[in-house]
C-alpha cells in the first residue's frame, strides 16, 4: 500500500512524529509550509490559536493535496491549537480529494490530557469522511511544551503502542 505522511509543525514535535510514522510505513513524507511565516511573540501565539479555533485555513507554499492521487493511505499530522487542527492542515484537507483513500490522523499536543485533542481530531475525521475518505485510525500523541520539540524516543514509544493496524 503506497502511503504518504503529510504534516504541519511549528515547534518540531509533529515533524518528529511524521518521521517515525514515515519510517513505520515506508512512506513519502511531505511538510506543509504556510506562505506567511508565523511570529513567535505572545500575540502571534494567541492569533494562531484563534485561527485554529474558528477553523481558518492558511495559504500554503505547496500544493501537496494534488500530489495525493497516487497514494492509497494518507497519514495527516497536526499540532492541536485551541482544541482544533492548525490552519495549515485545514487548508490541506479542504483541498484534498480523499475519496476511496485510507486516512490516519495523528495529533500532537503539550497537554498530557489527550482528550483535549479529541474535538479537533473528530472535526477533521468528519470533514474527510464527508469527502469520501475512510478514517481508519486517530492517534493522539503527547508532544512537548510550546517552543520545545518532543524527543524521538518518547514519540516512538507512543506510536508503537497506539498506531497498531489490524
Secondary structure, DSSP 8 states (H G I E B T S, - for coil): --EEEEE--SSSHHHHHHHHHHHHTT-EEEE--BSS----SHHHHHHHHHHHHTT----BS--HHHHGGG-SEEEEEEEEETTEE-HHHHHHHHH---TT-EEEEEEEES-S-GGGGHHHHHHHHHHHHHTT-EEEEEEEEE---TT----HHHHHHHHHHH----
